[in-house]
Amino acid sequence: MLDSAGARFQTEGMGIIVANLFITLDGVYQGPGGREEDTQGGFRYGGWQLPVSDDEAEQAIEAGIGLMDALLLGRKTYDIFSAYWPHQSGDIGGILNRVPKFVVSSTLAAPAWAGTTVLPDATAAGRLREEYNQVHMFGSGVLIRSLLAADVIDRLHLWLYPVTLGQGKRLFDAGTVPATFRLAEPARSFPKGAVSLVYERAGGVETQDMPGT
């Protein structure tokens, strides 16, 4: 099922790329799923997501996963996913193992996860919109930044959680492309304080003086 914006892209003969990111109040996306998921840089808070999540939020995440017909990942997230999900069943595991998978990498020669295609760069990733209705990304912050810079991400879906960590990888760091976004769907909150925020690119940054300044 597509909402009105998804239908708009399909009418124009294009699918959409949706970047899903689990993120803290201070902008950290590193290691949400487990203590040893990503310890790069001495990160000490892996597994921060579950204690501030709840059944309603998890159901919403699963519903979003059910909409995708292709999965796009950066190399680091691909390594994490490919070590875990091929051995899982259930609804999420079934979807992730069934859909075509794409990983952007200049070094991966023989991906082990069945159904994986290696793409050379972000430009090639952008062309997936010509073949699939909804291409979803998870994690992959470096790749998301590259795709945002190339303006080929159609939806930025932030799952914002009520926790601060003070360290870790951040999506919007030095070098972020200046841009304005608009809400593509109404914001949705969950019992433990998480918020779902879906944005579309709305153009560049405008500046204006406040009255009286």
C-alpha positions in Angstrom: 0.0 0.0 0.0 1.4 3.4 -1.0 0.4 6.7 0.5 -0.3 9.7 -1.8 3.4 10.7 -2.2 4.3 7.1 -3.1 1.5 7.1 -5.6 2.8 10.4 -7.0 6.2 8.9 -7.7 4.7 5.8 -9.3 2.5 7.9 -11.5 5.7 9.6 -12.8 7.1 6.1 -13.6 9.5 6.1 -10.6 9.7 4.3 -7.4 11.0 5.8 -4.1 14.0 5.3 -2.0 13.2 5.4 1.7 16.0 5.8 4.3 14.9 4.5 7.7 17.2 5.4 10.6 16.8 4.7 14.3 18.3 7.8 16.0 18.7 9.3 19.4 17.8 12.8 20.6 21.5 13.8 20.1 21.6 12.4 16.6 23.4 9.1 17.1 22.4 6.1 14.9 25.2 3.7 15.8 24.5 0.2 17.2 20.8 0.4 18.1 20.2 -3.3 17.9 22.8 -5.0 20.1 25.8 -4.5 22.4 28.3 -5.8 19.9 26.5 -4.6 16.7 29.0 -1.8 16.1 31.7 -0.9 18.6 33.7 1.2 16.2 35.4 4.2 17.9 35.0 2.6 21.3 31.2 2.9 21.2 29.8 1.7 24.6 26.1 1.9 24.2 25.2 -0.7 21.6 21.6 -2.0 22.1 20.2 1.3 23.2 17.0 1.0 21.1 15.0 -1.8 22.7 14.8 -0.4 26.3 13.1 2.8 24.9 10.9 1.0 22.4 7.5 -0.8 22.8 5.2 -3.2 21.0 3.3 -0.4 19.2 6.6 1.1 17.8 7.9 -2.4 16.8 4.6 -3.1 14.9 4.9 0.2 13.0 8.5 -0.7 12.0 7.4 -4.1 10.8 4.6 -2.6 8.8 7.0 -0.3 7.1 9.3 -3.2 6.3 6.4 -5.0 4.7 6.1 -2.2 2.1 9.5 -2.6 0.6 10.3 -4.6 -2.5 14.1 -4.1 -2.4 16.7 -3.5 0.3 19.6 -1.1 -0.1 22.5 -1.0 2.4 26.0 0.5 2.9 28.8 -2.0 3.4 29.0 -1.7 7.2 25.3 -2.3 7.7 25.3 -5.0 5.1 27.9 -6.9 7.0 25.8 -6.7 10.2 22.6 -7.7 8.4 24.2 -10.5 6.4 25.7 -12.1 9.5 22.3 -12.2 11.2 19.2 -12.2 9.0 19.9 -15.2 6.7 19.6 -17.4 9.8 16.2 -15.8 10.9 12.6 -16.7 9.9 9.4 -15.0 10.9 7.8 -12.0 9.1 10.8 -9.7 9.1 13.4 -12.4 8.3 11.1 -13.7 5.6 10.9 -10.3 3.9 14.6 -9.5 4.2 15.7 -12.8 2.8 13.1 -12.7 0.0 13.6 -9.2 -1.5 16.5 -8.3 -3.8 19.4 -6.8 -1.8 21.8 -4.2 -3.0 25.0 -3.1 -1.3 27.2 -0.1 -2.3 30.8 -1.2 -2.0 34.0 -0.9 -3.9 35.7 -3.8 -2.2 33.0 -6.5 -1.7 33.6 -9.1 -4.4 31.5 -12.2 -3.4 28.5 -11.3 -1.1 27.4 -14.3 0.9 23.7 -13.3 1.4 21.6 -14.8 -1.3 20.0 -12.3 -3.7 22.6 -9.6 -3.2 23.9 -7.4 -6.0 27.0 -5.2 -5.4 26.7 -1.6 -6.7 29.8 0.5 -7.4 28.5 3.9 -6.2 25.6 6.1 -5.0 24.7 7.0 -8.6 24.0 3.3 -9.4 21.9 3.1 -6.2 19.7 6.0 -7.4 18.8 4.1 -10.5 17.0 1.4 -8.4 14.0 3.8 -8.4 13.5 2.8 -12.1 13.1 -0.9 -11.2 11.3 -1.0 -7.8 8.4 0.7 -6.1 9.9 1.0 -2.7 13.6 0.6 -2.0 14.2 0.8 1.7 17.5 1.5 3.6 18.3 0.9 7.2 21.4 2.3 9.1 24.0 3.0 6.4 24.6 6.5 7.5 27.6 7.1 5.2 25.6 6.0 2.2 22.6 8.1 3.3 24.8 11.2 3.4 26.0 10.4 -0.1 22.5 9.9 -1.4 21.2 13.0 0.3 24.1 15.0 -1.4 23.1 13.5 -4.7 19.4 14.3 -4.0 18.2 10.8 -4.7 16.6 10.0 -1.3 12.8 10.5 -1.6 11.9 9.8 2.0 14.0 10.3 5.2 12.2 8.3 7.9 13.6 9.0 11.3 12.6 6.9 14.2 13.5 9.3 17.1 14.1 7.7 20.5 14.1 9.5 23.9 17.7 8.8 24.9 21.0 10.7 24.6 24.4 9.0 24.4 27.0 11.7 24.0 29.1 9.6 21.6 28.7 7.6 18.4 28.1 8.1 14.7 25.8 10.9 13.7 23.9 11.3 10.5 24.0 15.1 10.4 27.6 15.9 11.0 30.2 18.3 9.4 29.7 18.4 5.7 25.9 17.9 5.7 24.3 19.4 2.6 22.2 22.4 3.6 18.5 21.6 2.8 15.0 22.1 4.0 12.5 19.3 4.5 8.8 19.0 4.9 6.8 16.3 6.8 5.4 13.8 4.3 3.2 12.1 6.8 1.8 13.2 10.2 4.2 12.6 13.0 3.4 9.6 15.1 4.3 9.1 18.8 4.5 5.8 20.8 3.9 4.9 24.4 7.6 5.0 25.5 8.3 8.3 23.8 9.6 7.3 20.4 8.4 9.4 17.5 8.1 8.5 13.8 9.0 11.4 11.5 8.9 11.0 7.7 10.4 13.9 5.7 10.7 14.8 2.0 13.3 17.2 0.6 11.7 20.7 0.1 14.5 22.6 -1.4 17.5 24.7 -0.2 17.8 26.8 2.9 16.3 30.2 3.1 17.2 32.8 5.6 15.2 35.7 7.1 15.6 38.1 10.0 13.1 37.8 12.9 11.0 41.0 13.4 12.8 43.5 15.6 16.3 42.2 15.0 
